[in-house]
Structures are given as structure tokens and as C-alpha cells.
Amino acid sequence: MSKRAHLLTGLGAVIAAAGCIPVQIQAPDEPIEINLNVNIHQEVIVRLERDAAELLDQHSDLFGEANP
Amino acid sequence: MKRNLVLAGMAAALLALAAPLTAAAQDETLAQARAGGLIGEQADGFLGFVPGATISADLRGRVDQNNIQRRQLYASRAAERNVSANEMAAAVACEVFQRRIAEGERYRDESGQWRQRTATQPVVMPSFCPS
């Protein structure tokens, strides 16, 4: 085997190691996220109820007047 | 010089008079279009054009302008509350659907379908609104 071939093999090993290590470290640390988008969405709307009412009252030019 | 000042004063007075007049006229055009079933409120918090309605260029411009102002309003309040502009718009839509759609007016529900509020058919609220 030539010197160059040894160098290339070494390089390959380094690249392979670099490619593997982050995966091995990250995998156990990653928390499993459960998507609760629908519930969160409605909760946000409830929280914004007062803001929304205020915007309507302050901008009758955009939203019109309240229904009789 | 004196004459110029007088003219400037008159112009200022005219502008002060004209500003509220144009604002009121704008509301009237939109109110008539809503009552006439040409446009309506949508579940996304914006005004929309009812399919099949003949929309004049003037009306289209006013609706677009109204929606641009709404978008700015939603975005600025959303930033204050640390939510997305879409979430703020949805919250406003809930209030609008509850309080700003009169009998006879058309509106576009959550699924994109246009409906009409009648004496016997109340407004169908979007599912994301608090009950």
C-alpha cells in the first residue's frame, strides 16, 4: 500500500467518525415531542379574547358597528 | 404675503373638513356592499368577495385597503402578545362572527363555504372559537 493510500484510508475513517459521533450523542438527548397544535391554538384564542374585543371597539372604521 | 396666509388657512380648514367626510363615505360603501351581499366577513379575520357578485374597481380597492389595515392591526397586536398574526386574526374573527354579522349578511365559514345569516339561521361559529 502506498503512503497516499494510507492517508486516504485515514481520512475516510476520520470522516466516518465525524459523521457518526453527532448522531450517537444527539439521539438519546432528543425529547419526544407530541404535537398538540389543535389544543394550543384554541387556548391562544381564549387568551386573546379581550384583545380582539378591544380592537373591534377601537376600529369601527374597519369592522363596522356592533349589531343591534 | 397676507393673502397667502389667508389662502393657506382656508386650505387647512378645507382639509380638516374633507378628511372625516371621506372616512365616513368609505364606511358607507363597505356597509352597503355587506348589506347587499357583495362582500362578507371571513373566518380568517378578513373581508372577502362573495362569488358571483359583480365587484366594482372602487369597491375592490376599498376592501383591499381595509384588509391591509386589518393585517397591520393584527400584526402589531400579535407582536405585543407574542403570538402569530394568524392567531390574532382568528381571535378577531371569533368576535366579528359573534357581534358584527347582521341578519341578511353573508359570511365565509372556516371550511371556505359562504353562508348567510338569516332570521332562522344564526351565524355558524368557527370551531377554534371559545364556546
N, CA and C atoms of all chains as a GROMACS GRO file, in nm:
protein
  597
    1MET      N    1   0.085  -0.120   0.000
    1MET     CA    2   0.000   0.000   0.000
    1MET      C    3   0.088   0.124   0.000
    2SER      N    4   0.055   0.221  -0.083
    2SER     CA    5   0.135   0.343  -0.090
    2SER      C    6   0.100   0.433   0.028
    3LYS      N    7   0.186   0.534   0.048
    3LYS     CA    8   0.160   0.631   0.156
    3LYS      C    9   0.027   0.703   0.134
    4ARG      N   10   0.004   0.734   0.004
    4ARG     CA   11  -0.119   0.809  -0.029
    4ARG      C   12  -0.244   0.728   0.008
    5ALA      N   13  -0.235   0.600  -0.021
    5ALA     CA   14  -0.349   0.512   0.009
    5ALA      C   15  -0.376   0.510   0.159
    6HIS      N   16  -0.267   0.503   0.237
    6HIS     CA   17  -0.283   0.505   0.383
    6HIS      C   18  -0.352   0.634   0.428
    7LEU      N   19  -0.304   0.746   0.368
    7LEU     CA   20  -0.360   0.878   0.402
    7LEU      C   21  -0.511   0.880   0.375
    8LEU      N   22  -0.547   0.830   0.256
    8LEU     CA   23  -0.688   0.831   0.216
    8LEU      C   24  -0.773   0.746   0.310
    9THR      N   25  -0.721   0.630   0.350
    9THR     CA   26  -0.794   0.542   0.441
    9THR      C   27  -0.816   0.613   0.574
   10GLY      N   28  -0.708   0.680   0.619
   10GLY     CA   29  -0.717   0.756   0.744
   10GLY      C   30  -0.822   0.863   0.736
   11LEU      N   31  -0.821   0.935   0.626
   11LEU     CA   32  -0.918   1.042   0.605
   11LEU      C   33  -1.061   0.989   0.610
   12GLY      N   34  -1.076   0.875   0.543
   12GLY     CA   35  -1.208   0.811   0.538
   12GLY      C   36  -1.256   0.778   0.678
   13ALA      N   37  -1.166   0.727   0.759
   13ALA     CA   38  -1.203   0.689   0.895
   13ALA      C   39  -1.245   0.814   0.974
   14VAL      N   40  -1.168   0.921   0.955
   14VAL     CA   41  -1.199   1.045   1.027
   14VAL      C   42  -1.338   1.096   0.987
   15ILE      N   43  -1.363   1.097   0.856
   15ILE     CA   44  -1.493   1.146   0.807
   15ILE      C   45  -1.606   1.059   0.861
   16ALA      N   46  -1.585   0.928   0.859
   16ALA     CA   47  -1.689   0.836   0.906
   16ALA      C   48  -1.716   0.861   1.054
   17ALA      N   49  -1.608   0.880   1.131
   17ALA     CA   50  -1.623   0.904   1.274
   17ALA      C   51  -1.698   1.036   1.297
   18ALA      N   52  -1.658   1.139   1.222
   18ALA     CA   53  -1.721   1.270   1.238
   18ALA      C   54  -1.870   1.260   1.205
   19GLY      N   55  -1.900   1.177   1.104
   19GLY     CA   56  -2.039   1.162   1.064
   19GLY      C   57  -2.121   1.089   1.169
   20CYS      N   58  -2.058   0.997   1.239
   20CYS     CA   59  -2.134   0.913   1.332
   20CYS      C   60  -2.152   0.977   1.469
   21ILE      N   61  -2.047   1.040   1.518
   21ILE     CA   62  -2.048   1.087   1.656
   21ILE      C   63  -2.170   1.175   1.690
   22PRO      N   64  -2.201   1.279   1.609
   22PRO     CA   65  -2.313   1.366   1.648
   22PRO      C   66  -2.444   1.289   1.659
   23VAL      N   67  -2.462   1.193   1.571
   23VAL     CA   68  -2.585   1.114   1.574
   23VAL      C   69  -2.594   1.036   1.705
   24GLN      N   70  -2.480   0.976   1.744
   24GLN     CA   71  -2.480   0.896   1.867
   24GLN      C   72  -2.506   0.982   1.990
   25ILE      N   73  -2.456   1.106   1.988
   25ILE     CA   74  -2.475   1.194   2.104
   25ILE      C   75  -2.617   1.250   2.107
   26GLN      N   76  -2.665   1.290   1.989
   26GLN     CA   77  -2.794   1.359   1.984
   26GLN      C   78  -2.912   1.267   2.012
   27ALA      N   79  -2.904   1.147   1.962
   27ALA     CA   80  -3.021   1.059   1.967
   27ALA      C   81  -3.082   1.045   2.107
   28PRO      N   82  -3.004   1.014   2.211
   28PRO     CA   83  -3.067   0.998   2.343
   28PRO      C   84  -3.116   1.130   2.403
   29ASP      N   85  -3.053   1.244   2.363
   29ASP     CA   86  -3.090   1.372   2.424
   29ASP      C   87  -3.219   1.431   2.369
   30GLU      N   88  -3.253   1.390   2.248
   30GLU     CA   89  -3.370   1.450   2.183
   30GLU      C   90  -3.500   1.410   2.253
   31PRO      N   91  -3.573   1.505   2.308
   31PRO     CA   92  -3.700   1.468   2.372
   31PRO      C   93  -3.806   1.436   2.266
   32ILE      N   94  -3.895   1.349   2.298
   32ILE     CA   95  -4.001   1.315   2.204
   32ILE      C   96  -4.112   1.418   2.219
   33GLU      N   97  -4.138   1.490   2.109
   33GLU     CA   98  -4.241   1.595   2.114
   33GLU      C   99  -4.374   1.545   2.061
   34ILE      N  100  -4.477   1.566   2.135
   34ILE     CA  101  -4.611   1.529   2.089
   34ILE      C  102  -4.681   1.656   2.043
   35ASN      N  103  -4.731   1.653   1.922
   35ASN     CA  104  -4.792   1.773   1.866
   35ASN      C  105  -4.935   1.794   1.917
   36LEU      N  106  -4.954   1.905   1.986
   36LEU     CA  107  -5.088   1.936   2.040
   36LEU      C  108  -5.141   2.066   1.980
   37ASN      N  109  -5.111   2.085   1.853
   37ASN     CA  110  -5.142   2.211   1.785
   37ASN      C  111  -5.287   2.257   1.801
   38VAL      N  112  -5.378   2.163   1.789
   38VAL     CA  113  -5.520   2.200   1.790
   38VAL      C  114  -5.558   2.263   1.924
   39ASN      N  115  -5.518   2.198   2.034
   39ASN     CA  116  -5.550   2.250   2.167
   39ASN      C  117  -5.481   2.382   2.194
   40ILE      N  118  -5.353   2.389   2.158
   40ILE     CA  119  -5.277   2.511   2.182
   40ILE      C  120  -5.342   2.627   2.108
   41HIS      N  121  -5.385   2.602   1.987
   41HIS     CA  122  -5.447   2.705   1.907
   41HIS      C  123  -5.568   2.765   1.979
   42GLN      N  124  -5.654   2.679   2.028
   42GLN     CA  125  -5.775   2.728   2.093
   42GLN      C  126  -5.743   2.802   2.223
   43GLU      N  127  -5.641   2.753   2.293
   43GLU     CA  128  -5.600   2.820   2.417
   43GLU      C  129  -5.552   2.961   2.389
   44VAL      N  130  -5.478   2.976   2.279
   44VAL     CA  131  -5.428   3.109   2.242
   44VAL      C  132  -5.544   3.202   2.210
   45ILE      N  133  -5.642   3.150   2.139
   45ILE     CA  134  -5.759   3.231   2.102
   45ILE      C  135  -5.832   3.279   2.228
   46VAL      N  136  -5.846   3.189   2.325
   46VAL     CA  137  -5.913   3.226   2.451
   46VAL      C  138  -5.835   3.338   2.520
   47ARG      N  139  -5.704   3.325   2.518
   47ARG     CA  140  -5.617   3.424   2.582
   47ARG      C  141  -5.628   3.561   2.512
   48LEU      N  142  -5.659   3.558   2.381
   48LEU     CA  143  -5.662   3.683   2.303
   48LEU      C  144  -5.801   3.745   2.295
   49GLU      N  145  -5.897   3.684   2.364
   49GLU     CA  146  -6.036   3.727   2.352
   49GLU      C  147  -6.054   3.876   2.384
   50ARG      N  148  -5.991   3.919   2.494
   50ARG     CA  149  -6.006   4.058   2.536
   50ARG      C  150  -5.940   4.153   2.435
   51ASP      N  151  -5.824   4.115   2.384
   51ASP     CA  152  -5.756   4.197   2.283
   51ASP      C  153  -5.842   4.212   2.159
   52ALA      N  154  -5.902   4.102   2.116
   52ALA     CA  155  -5.984   4.102   1.995
   52ALA      C  156  -6.104   4.195   2.013
   53ALA      N  157  -6.170   4.186   2.129
   53ALA     CA  158  -6.286   4.271   2.155
   53ALA      C  159  -6.246   4.418   2.155
   54GLU      N  160  -6.127   4.444   2.210
   54GLU     CA  161  -6.078   4.582   2.217
   54GLU      C  162  -6.052   4.637   2.077
   55LEU      N  163  -5.990   4.556   1.991
   55LEU     CA  164  -5.960   4.600   1.854
   55LEU      C  165  -6.090   4.634   1.780
   56LEU      N  166  -6.192   4.552   1.802
   56LEU     CA  167  -6.321   4.575   1.735
   56LEU      C  168  -6.384   4.707   1.778
   57ASP      N  169  -6.377   4.732   1.908
   57ASP     CA  170  -6.438   4.855   1.962
   57ASP      C  171  -6.361   4.979   1.916
   58GLN      N  172  -6.228   4.966   1.908
   58GLN     CA  173  -6.146   5.082   1.873
   58GLN      C  174  -6.145   5.111   1.723
   59HIS      N  175  -6.184   5.014   1.641
   59HIS     CA  176  -6.172   5.032   1.495
   59HIS      C  177  -6.303   5.002   1.424
   60SER      N  178  -6.406   5.079   1.459
   60SER     CA  179  -6.534   5.060   1.393
   60SER      C  180  -6.524   5.099   1.246
   61ASP      N  181  -6.420   5.178   1.209
   61ASP     CA  182  -6.399   5.212   1.068
   61ASP      C  183  -6.362   5.088   0.987
   62LEU      N  184  -6.299   4.990   1.052
   62LEU     CA  185  -6.258   4.869   0.981
   62LEU      C  186  -6.359   4.755   0.996
   63PHE      N  187  -6.424   4.747   1.112
   63PHE     CA  188  -6.510   4.632   1.140
   63PHE      C  189  -6.659   4.667   1.146
   64GLY      N  190  -6.692   4.794   1.130
   64GLY     CA  191  -6.832   4.834   1.137
   64GLY      C  192  -6.880   4.846   1.280
   65GLU      N  193  -7.006   4.880   1.294
   65GLU     CA  194  -7.063   4.897   1.428
   65GLU      C  195  -7.121   4.764   1.477
   66ALA      N  196  -7.138   4.756   1.608
   66ALA     CA  197  -7.194   4.634   1.667
   66ALA      C  198  -7.337   4.614   1.620
   67ASN      N  199  -7.378   4.489   1.610
   67ASN     CA  200  -7.516   4.459   1.569
   67ASN      C  201  -7.614   4.507   1.674
   68PRO      N  202  -7.728   4.556   1.631
   68PRO     CA  203  -7.829   4.598   1.728
   68PRO      C  204  -7.890   4.476   1.798
   69MET      N  205  -4.837   8.851   0.081
   69MET     CA  206  -4.799   8.767   0.196
   69MET      C  207  -4.922   8.736   0.282
   70LYS      N  208  -4.993   8.843   0.318
   70LYS     CA  209  -5.114   8.824   0.400
   70LYS      C  210  -5.214   8.735   0.326
   71ARG      N  211  -5.222   8.761   0.196
   71ARG     CA  212  -5.317   8.687   0.115
   71ARG      C  213  -5.282   8.537   0.112
   72ASN      N  214  -5.150   8.512   0.102
   72ASN     CA  215  -5.104   8.373   0.103
   72ASN      C  216  -5.143   8.304   0.233
   73LEU      N  217  -5.126   8.377   0.342
   73LEU     CA  218  -5.159   8.319   0.473
   73LEU      C  219  -5.308   8.284   0.481
   74VAL      N  220  -5.389   8.376   0.428
   74VAL     CA  221  -5.534   8.354   0.429
   74VAL      C  222  -5.568   8.229   0.347
   75LEU      N  223  -5.504   8.221   0.229
   75LEU     CA  224  -5.527   8.105   0.142
   75LEU      C  225  -5.486   7.975   0.210
   76ALA      N  226  -5.370   7.980   0.277
   76ALA     CA  227  -5.321   7.861   0.346
   76ALA      C  228  -5.419   7.821   0.456
   77GLY      N  229  -5.470   7.918   0.526
   77GLY     CA  230  -5.565   7.893   0.633
   77GLY      C  231  -5.692   7.829   0.578
   78MET      N  232  -5.739   7.881   0.465
   78MET     CA  233  -5.860   7.826   0.403
   78MET      C  234  -5.837   7.681   0.358
   79ALA      N  235  -5.718   7.657   0.302
   79ALA     CA  236  -5.686   7.522   0.256
   79ALA      C  237  -5.684   7.424   0.373
   80ALA      N  238  -5.625   7.469   0.484
   80ALA     CA  239  -5.617   7.383   0.603
   80ALA      C  240  -5.758   7.351   0.654
   81ALA      N  241  -5.843   7.454   0.655
   81ALA     CA  242  -5.980   7.436   0.704
   81ALA      C  243  -6.055   7.337   0.614
   82LEU      N  244  -6.035   7.350   0.483
   82LEU     CA  245  -6.100   7.259   0.388
   82LEU      C  246  -6.054   7.116   0.409
   83LEU      N  247  -5.922   7.097   0.429
   83LEU     CA  248  -5.866   6.964   0.450
   83LEU      C  249  -5.924   6.902   0.576
   84ALA      N  250  -5.935   6.982   0.681
   84ALA     CA  251  -5.988   6.932   0.808
   84ALA      C  252  -6.133   6.886   0.790
   85LEU      N  253  -6.206   6.959   0.707
   85LEU     CA  254  -6.346   6.922   0.680
   85LEU      C  255  -6.355   6.796   0.593
   86ALA      N  256  -6.264   6.790   0.495
   86ALA     CA  257  -6.273   6.682   0.396
   86ALA      C  258  -6.234   6.547   0.455
   87ALA      N  259  -6.137   6.543   0.546
   87ALA     CA  260  -6.085   6.416   0.598
   87ALA      C  261  -6.195   6.328   0.660
   88PRO      N  262  -6.272   6.382   0.755
   88PRO     CA  263  -6.376   6.296   0.814
   88PRO      C  264  -6.484   6.258   0.714
   89LEU      N  265  -6.509   6.346   0.616
   89LEU     CA  266  -6.611   6.316   0.514
   89LEU      C  267  -6.572   6.194   0.431
   90THR      N  268  -6.446   6.187   0.388
   90THR     CA  269  -6.404   6.073   0.306
   90THR      C  270  -6.407   5.944   0.388
   91ALA      N  271  -6.367   5.955   0.516
   91ALA     CA  272  -6.367   5.835   0.602
   91ALA      C  273  -6.508   5.780   0.615
   92ALA      N  274  -6.605   5.870   0.636
   92ALA     CA  275  -6.744   5.827   0.653
   92ALA      C  276  -6.796   5.766   0.523
   93ALA      N  277  -6.759   5.827   0.409
   93ALA     CA  278  -6.805   5.778   0.280
   93ALA      C  279  -6.753   5.636   0.255
   94GLN      N  280  -6.630   5.611   0.296
   94GLN     CA  281  -6.570   5.480   0.277
   94GLN      C  282  -6.649   5.373   0.354
   95ASP      N  283  -6.682   5.406   0.479
   95ASP     CA  284  -6.759   5.313   0.561
   95ASP      C  285  -6.893   5.280   0.495
   96GLU      N  286  -6.954   5.384   0.440
   96GLU     CA  287  -7.086   5.368   0.380
   96GLU      C  288  -7.082   5.271   0.261
   97THR      N  289  -6.980   5.286   0.176
   97THR     CA  290  -6.965   5.197   0.060
   97THR      C  291  -6.952   5.052   0.104
   98LEU      N  292  -6.867   5.030   0.204
   98LEU     CA  293  -6.845   4.893   0.253
   98LEU      C  294  -6.971   4.839   0.321
   99ALA      N  295  -7.036   4.925   0.400
   99ALA     CA  296  -7.158   4.882   0.470
   99ALA      C  297  -7.265   4.842   0.369
  100GLN      N  298  -7.278   4.920   0.262
  100GLN     CA  299  -7.377   4.889   0.158
  100GLN      C  300  -7.344   4.758   0.087
  101ALA      N  301  -7.214   4.737   0.061
  101ALA     CA  302  -7.172   4.615  -0.008
  101ALA      C  303  -7.196   4.492   0.080
  102ARG      N  304  -7.178   4.509   0.210
  102ARG     CA  305  -7.205   4.399   0.304
  102ARG      C  306  -7.354   4.367   0.306
  103ALA      N  307  -7.433   4.475   0.321
  103ALA     CA  308  -7.579   4.457   0.328
  103ALA      C  309  -7.631   4.400   0.196
  104GLY      N  310  -7.566   4.438   0.085
  104GLY     CA  311  -7.610   4.392  -0.047
  104GLY      C  312  -7.559   4.254  -0.084
  105GLY      N  313  -7.481   4.192   0.005
  105GLY     CA  314  -7.434   4.056  -0.020
  105GLY      C  315  -7.320   4.046  -0.120
  106LEU      N  316  -7.250   4.158  -0.144
  106LEU     CA  317  -7.137   4.155  -0.238
  106LEU      C  318  -7.009   4.108  -0.169
  107ILE      N  319  -6.995   4.150  -0.043
  107ILE     CA  320  -6.876   4.115   0.035
  107ILE      C  321  -6.922   4.062   0.171
  108GLY      N  322  -6.830   4.001   0.242
  108GLY     CA  323  -6.864   3.950   0.374
  108GLY      C  324  -6.742   3.921   0.459
  109GLU      N  325  -6.767   3.898   0.586
  109GLU     CA  326  -6.660   3.864   0.679
  109GLU      C  327  -6.620   3.718   0.659
  110GLN      N  328  -6.492   3.691   0.680
  110GLN     CA  329  -6.441   3.555   0.666
  110GLN      C  330  -6.384   3.506   0.799
  111ALA      N  331  -6.380   3.374   0.816
  111ALA     CA  332  -6.331   3.314   0.940
  111ALA      C  333  -6.181   3.338   0.960
  112ASP      N  334  -6.114   3.390   0.857
  112ASP     CA  335  -5.970   3.418   0.874
  112ASP      C  336  -5.945   3.561   0.924
  113GLY      N  337  -6.054   3.635   0.951
  113GLY     CA  338  -6.040   3.769   1.007
  113GLY      C  339  -6.031   3.879   0.902
  114PHE      N  340  -6.058   3.844   0.775
  114PHE     CA  341  -6.052   3.944   0.669
  114PHE      C  342  -6.185   3.949   0.593
  115LEU      N  343  -6.201   4.056   0.516
  115LEU     CA  344  -6.319   4.069   0.430
  115LEU      C  345  -6.294   3.992   0.301
  116GLY      N  346  -6.400   3.936   0.243
  116GLY     CA  347  -6.386   3.864   0.117
  116GLY      C  348  -6.497   3.899   0.020
  117PHE      N  349  -6.476   3.865  -0.106
  117PHE     CA  350  -6.576   3.891  -0.210
  117PHE      C  351  -6.664   3.766  -0.228
  118VAL      N  352  -6.793   3.787  -0.228
  118VAL     CA  353  -6.886   3.675  -0.246
  118VAL      C  354  -6.879   3.629  -0.392
  119PRO      N  355  -6.861   3.500  -0.416
  119PRO     CA  356  -6.851   3.451  -0.553
  119PRO      C  357  -6.977   3.485  -0.634
  120GLY      N  358  -6.958   3.527  -0.757
  120GLY     CA  359  -7.070   3.559  -0.843
  120GLY      C  360  -7.112   3.704  -0.837
  121ALA      N  361  -7.069   3.776  -0.732
  121ALA     CA  362  -7.106   3.917  -0.718
  121ALA      C  363  -7.023   4.003  -0.814
  122THR      N  364  -7.086   4.106  -0.867
  122THR     CA  365  -7.012   4.200  -0.953
  122THR      C  366  -6.947   4.305  -0.865
  123ILE      N  367  -6.816   4.306  -0.863
  123ILE     CA  368  -6.741   4.396  -0.775
  123ILE      C  369  -6.678   4.507  -0.859
  124SER      N  370  -6.712   4.632  -0.827
  124SER     CA  371  -6.653   4.744  -0.900
  124SER      C  372  -6.507   4.762  -0.857
  125ALA      N  373  -6.431   4.829  -0.941
  125ALA     CA  374  -6.291   4.853  -0.909
  125ALA      C  375  -6.279   4.934  -0.780
  126ASP      N  376  -6.373   5.028  -0.764
  126ASP     CA  377  -6.374   5.112  -0.644
  126ASP      C  378  -6.393   5.027  -0.518
  127LEU      N  379  -6.490   4.939  -0.523
  127LEU     CA  380  -6.519   4.854  -0.407
  127LEU      C  381  -6.401   4.761  -0.379
  128ARG      N  382  -6.344   4.705  -0.484
  128ARG     CA  383  -6.231   4.614  -0.467
  128ARG      C  384  -6.116   4.686  -0.396
  129GLY      N  385  -6.092   4.810  -0.439
  129GLY     CA  386  -5.986   4.889  -0.377
  129GLY      C  387  -6.012   4.916  -0.230
  130ARG      N  388  -6.137   4.947  -0.197
  130ARG     CA  389  -6.171   4.977  -0.057
  130ARG      C  390  -6.158   4.853   0.031
  131VAL      N  391  -6.201   4.738  -0.022
  131VAL     CA  392  -6.190   4.613   0.054
  131VAL      C  393  -6.041   4.579   0.076
  132ASP      N  394  -5.962   4.592  -0.031
  132ASP     CA  395  -5.819   4.563  -0.019
  132ASP      C  396  -5.754   4.653   0.085
  133GLN      N  397  -5.792   4.781   0.080
  133GLN     CA  398  -5.737   4.879   0.174
  133GLN      C  399  -5.775   4.842   0.318
  134ASN      N  400  -5.901   4.805   0.335
  134ASN     CA  401  -5.950   4.764   0.467
  134ASN      C  402  -5.870   4.643   0.517
  135ASN      N  403  -5.848   4.546   0.430
  135ASN     CA  404  -5.775   4.426   0.471
  135ASN      C  405  -5.629   4.455   0.502
  136ILE      N  406  -5.570   4.547   0.428
  136ILE     CA  407  -5.431   4.585   0.455
  136ILE      C  408  -5.421   4.647   0.595
  137GLN      N  409  -5.518   4.733   0.628
  137GLN     CA  410  -5.518   4.795   0.761
  137GLN      C  411  -5.542   4.692   0.870
  138ARG      N  412  -5.630   4.597   0.842
  138ARG     CA  413  -5.655   4.490   0.939
  138ARG      C  414  -5.527   4.410   0.963
  139ARG      N  415  -5.458   4.376   0.854
  139ARG     CA  416  -5.337   4.296   0.866
  139ARG      C  417  -5.234   4.366   0.956
  140GLN      N  418  -5.220   4.498   0.934
  140GLN     CA  419  -5.126   4.575   1.017
  140GLN      C  420  -5.168   4.572   1.163
  141LEU      N  421  -5.297   4.586   1.185
  141LEU     CA  422  -5.351   4.584   1.321
  141LEU      C  423  -5.324   4.449   1.389
  142TYR      N  424  -5.351   4.340   1.317
  142TYR     CA  425  -5.330   4.206   1.372
  142TYR      C  426  -5.181   4.185   1.403
  143ALA      N  427  -5.097   4.226   1.308
  143ALA     CA  428  -4.953   4.203   1.325
  143ALA      C  429  -4.898   4.278   1.446
  144SER      N  430  -4.939   4.404   1.464
  144SER     CA  431  -4.883   4.481   1.574
  144SER      C  432  -4.933   4.429   1.708
  145ARG      N  433  -5.061   4.394   1.717
  145ARG     CA  434  -5.112   4.342   1.845
  145ARG      C  435  -5.054   4.203   1.872
  146ALA      N  436  -5.035   4.124   1.766
  146ALA     CA  437  -4.977   3.990   1.781
  146ALA      C  438  -4.835   4.000   1.837
  147ALA      N  439  -4.758   4.098   1.787
  147ALA     CA  440  -4.621   4.116   1.834
  147ALA      C  441  -4.620   4.151   1.982
  148GLU      N  442  -4.715   4.233   2.026
  148GLU     CA  443  -4.724   4.271   2.167
  148GLU      C  444  -4.755   4.151   2.256
  149ARG      N  445  -4.833   4.058   2.202
  149ARG     CA  446  -4.877   3.943   2.283
  149ARG      C  447  -4.796   3.817   2.257
  150ASN      N  448  -4.696   3.830   2.170
  150ASN     CA  449  -4.608   3.716   2.141
  150ASN      C  450  -4.683   3.597   2.080
  151VAL      N  451  -4.776   3.626   1.990
  151VAL     CA  452  -4.847   3.522   1.916
  151VAL      C  453  -4.830   3.551   1.767
  152SER      N  454  -4.879   3.461   1.682
  152SER     CA  455  -4.868   3.486   1.538
  152SER      C  456  -4.982   3.577   1.493
  153ALA      N  457  -4.960   3.646   1.382
  153ALA     CA  458  -5.063   3.736   1.328
  153ALA      C  459  -5.188   3.657   1.292
  154ASN      N  460  -5.169   3.532   1.246
  154ASN     CA  461  -5.285   3.448   1.212
  154ASN      C  462  -5.369   3.416   1.334
  155GLU      N  463  -5.303   3.394   1.447
  155GLU     CA  464  -5.376   3.364   1.570
  155GLU      C  465  -5.455   3.486   1.616
  156MET      N  466  -5.392   3.604   1.604
  156MET     CA  467  -5.463   3.727   1.640
  156MET      C  468  -5.582   3.747   1.546
  157ALA      N  469  -5.561   3.721   1.418
  157ALA     CA  470  -5.669   3.736   1.320
  157ALA      C  471  -5.784   3.640   1.351
  158ALA      N  472  -5.751   3.519   1.391
  158ALA     CA  473  -5.853   3.420   1.424
  158ALA      C  474  -5.933   3.464   1.546
  159ALA      N  475  -5.863   3.520   1.645
  159ALA     CA  476  -5.931   3.568   1.766
  159ALA      C  477  -6.028   3.682   1.732
  160VAL      N  478  -5.986   3.771   1.642
  160VAL     CA  479  -6.073   3.881   1.600
  160VAL      C  480  -6.192   3.825   1.522
  161ALA      N  481  -6.166   3.724   1.438
  161ALA     CA  482  -6.275   3.664   1.361
  161ALA      C  483  -6.384   3.609   1.454
  162CYS      N  484  -6.344   3.551   1.566
  162CYS     CA  485  -6.442   3.499   1.663
  162CYS      C  486  -6.532   3.611   1.712
  163GLU      N  487  -6.472   3.725   1.745
  163GLU     CA  488  -6.551   3.840   1.793
  163GLU      C  489  -6.641   3.895   1.682
  164VAL      N  490  -6.583   3.904   1.561
  164VAL     CA  491  -6.659   3.955   1.446
  164VAL      C  492  -6.780   3.866   1.418
  165PHE      N  493  -6.757   3.734   1.418
  165PHE     CA  494  -6.866   3.641   1.390
  165PHE      C  495  -6.975   3.650   1.495
  166GLN      N  496  -6.935   3.682   1.618
  166GLN     CA  497  -7.031   3.690   1.726
  166GLN      C  498  -7.108   3.822   1.725
  167ARG      N  499  -7.040   3.931   1.687
  167ARG     CA  500  -7.100   4.063   1.710
  167ARG      C  501  -7.112   4.151   1.587
  168ARG      N  502  -7.054   4.115   1.473
  168ARG     CA  503  -7.052   4.209   1.362
  168ARG      C  504  -7.114   4.156   1.233
  169ILE      N  505  -7.182   4.045   1.240
  169ILE     CA  506  -7.251   3.996   1.120
  169ILE      C  507  -7.401   4.012   1.141
  170ALA      N  508  -7.460   4.103   1.067
  170ALA     CA  509  -7.603   4.132   1.085
  170ALA      C  510  -7.687   4.033   1.005
  171GLU      N  511  -7.815   4.029   1.038
  171GLU     CA  512  -7.908   3.942   0.968
  171GLU      C  513  -7.910   3.978   0.820
  172GLY      N  514  -7.907   3.879   0.735
  172GLY     CA  515  -7.908   3.902   0.591
  172GLY      C  516  -7.768   3.907   0.530
  173GLU      N  517  -7.667   3.931   0.614
  173GLU     CA  518  -7.531   3.941   0.562
  173GLU      C  519  -7.471   3.804   0.533
  174ARG      N  520  -7.379   3.803   0.437
  174ARG     CA  521  -7.311   3.679   0.402
  174ARG      C  522  -7.177   3.673   0.474
  175TYR      N  523  -7.131   3.552   0.500
  175TYR     CA  524  -7.000   3.532   0.564
  175TYR      C  525  -6.942   3.400   0.517
  176ARG      N  526  -6.810   3.390   0.529
  176ARG     CA  527  -6.742   3.270   0.481
  176ARG      C  528  -6.692   3.190   0.602
  177ASP      N  529  -6.740   3.069   0.613
  177ASP     CA  530  -6.705   2.989   0.732
  177ASP      C  531  -6.563   2.933   0.720
  178GLU      N  532  -6.526   2.863   0.824
  178GLU     CA  533  -6.394   2.805   0.840
  178GLU      C  534  -6.353   2.714   0.724
  179SER      N  535  -6.451   2.644   0.668
  179SER     CA  536  -6.419   2.549   0.560
  179SER      C  537  -6.413   2.619   0.424
  180GLY      N  538  -6.440   2.752   0.422
  180GLY     CA  539  -6.433   2.826   0.297
  180GLY      C  540  -6.567   2.842   0.229
  181GLN      N  541  -6.670   2.787   0.290
  181GLN     CA  542  -6.805   2.794   0.230
  181GLN      C  543  -6.875   2.924   0.270
  182TRP      N  544  -6.941   2.987   0.173
  182TRP     CA  545  -7.016   3.109   0.201
  182TRP      C  546  -7.155   3.075   0.252
  183ARG      N  547  -7.197   3.142   0.358
  183ARG     CA  548  -7.329   3.122   0.417
  183ARG      C  549  -7.394   3.258   0.437
  184GLN      N  550  -7.522   3.254   0.475
  184GLN     CA  551  -7.593   3.378   0.502
  184GLN      C  552  -7.662   3.369   0.637
  185ARG      N  553  -7.647   3.474   0.716
  185ARG     CA  554  -7.720   3.476   0.843
  185ARG      C  555  -7.863   3.518   0.813
  186THR      N  556  -7.957   3.440   0.858
  186THR     CA  557  -8.099   3.474   0.839
  186THR      C  558  -8.168   3.472   0.975
  187ALA      N  559  -8.296   3.504   0.974
  187ALA     CA  560  -8.373   3.505   1.098
  187ALA      C  561  -8.373   3.366   1.163
  188THR      N  562  -8.372   3.262   1.078
  188THR     CA  563  -8.380   3.126   1.132
  188THR      C  564  -8.243   3.058   1.138
  189GLN      N  565  -8.143   3.114   1.066
  189GLN     CA  566  -8.011   3.052   1.065
  189GLN      C  567  -7.907   3.145   1.126
  190PRO      N  568  -7.874   3.122   1.253
  190PRO     CA  569  -7.773   3.206   1.317
  190PRO      C  570  -7.633   3.179   1.259
  191VAL      N  571  -7.539   3.266   1.289
  191VAL     CA  572  -7.402   3.252   1.238
  191VAL      C  573  -7.340   3.123   1.294
  192VAL      N  574  -7.281   3.044   1.205
  192VAL     CA  575  -7.210   2.923   1.246
  192VAL      C  576  -7.069   2.964   1.287
  193MET      N  577  -7.038   2.946   1.415
  193MET     CA  578  -6.908   2.989   1.466
  193MET      C  579  -6.797   2.894   1.424
  194PRO      N  580  -6.676   2.948   1.397
  194PRO     CA  581  -6.562   2.860   1.367
  194PRO      C  582  -6.530   2.770   1.488
  195SER      N  583  -6.476   2.652   1.462
  195SER     CA  584  -6.453   2.554   1.569
  195SER      C  585  -6.346   2.600   1.666
  196PHE      N  586  -6.257   2.691   1.620
  196PHE     CA  587  -6.147   2.734   1.708
  196PHE      C  588  -6.190   2.843   1.806
  197CYS      N  589  -6.314   2.889   1.796
  197CYS     CA  590  -6.360   2.995   1.886
  197CYS      C  591  -6.403   2.936   2.021
  198PRO      N  592  -6.375   3.010   2.129
  198PRO     CA  593  -6.420   2.962   2.260
  198PRO      C  594  -6.574   2.963   2.265
  199SER      N  595  -6.630   2.858   2.320
  199SER     CA  596  -6.777   2.848   2.320
  199SER      C  597  -6.836   2.924   2.438
   0.00000   0.00000   0.00000
